[in-house]
Amino acid sequence: MYVPAHFAAPDDAVAQLLAAPGAVELVSSTAAGLTATTMPVLHDPVAGTLTGHLARNNPQWQDTQGDVLVIVRGPDAYVSPSWYATKAEHGRVVPTWDYVVAHVHGALVVHEDPDWLAAHVTRLTAAHEGHRAEPWAVTDAPARFVAGQLRAIVGVEVRISRVEAKWKLSQNRPAADVDGVVAGLRADGEHATAAAVQAVRPGERG
């Protein structure tokens, strides 16, 4: 990934992106070419892993050759040049896109053990249900039904070897332009991206 110095991500880039668990793109090389699957994952910063699961009928877990790439995305949005204060000064502005992304590289390990799978889906479910007033739990479903569902998936663990991350959030623009970007994003309803732009301003982090 091309990362100019002013768009360098914080050291805890992956931890930040996965603080609120979401779906990622698992990309791998196979004998037939590249393939990808969207899947929710959990990050273990101590173990240095991402864990998820694939449908057993999905050939990616068997066909992957070599290391894999996991694309983890944060907020992103279009940035209009009309938001820049410098548009009125000299007009030498163009549209762009602000975004947060990490490319996570690592070895893929497959898990078919029912106990591993049960523990994984329990943790994954808790991560997404824990904030609800009446959270659903895996144990709410009949045990035989759950066992059948577990037989239909395989676990995948990415053992992280390196991370390339980019926080492209208007850091290369003058302060007045950044003010305009934050205001414009908020007006467009892109509140998550506006917050991200605001967060990387000098004096905001730390």
Secondary structure, DSSP 4 states (H G I P E B T S, - for coil): ----GGGBPPTTHHHHHTSS--EEEEEEEETTEEEEEEEE-EEETTTTEEEEEEETT-THHHH-EEEEEEEEEEEEEEE-GGG-THHHHT-----EEEEEEEEEEEEEEEE--HHHHHHHHHHHHHHHHTTSSS---GGGS-HHHHHHHHHTEEEEEEEEEEEEEEEESSTTS-HHHHHHHHHHHHHTT-HHHHHHHHHTSTTT--
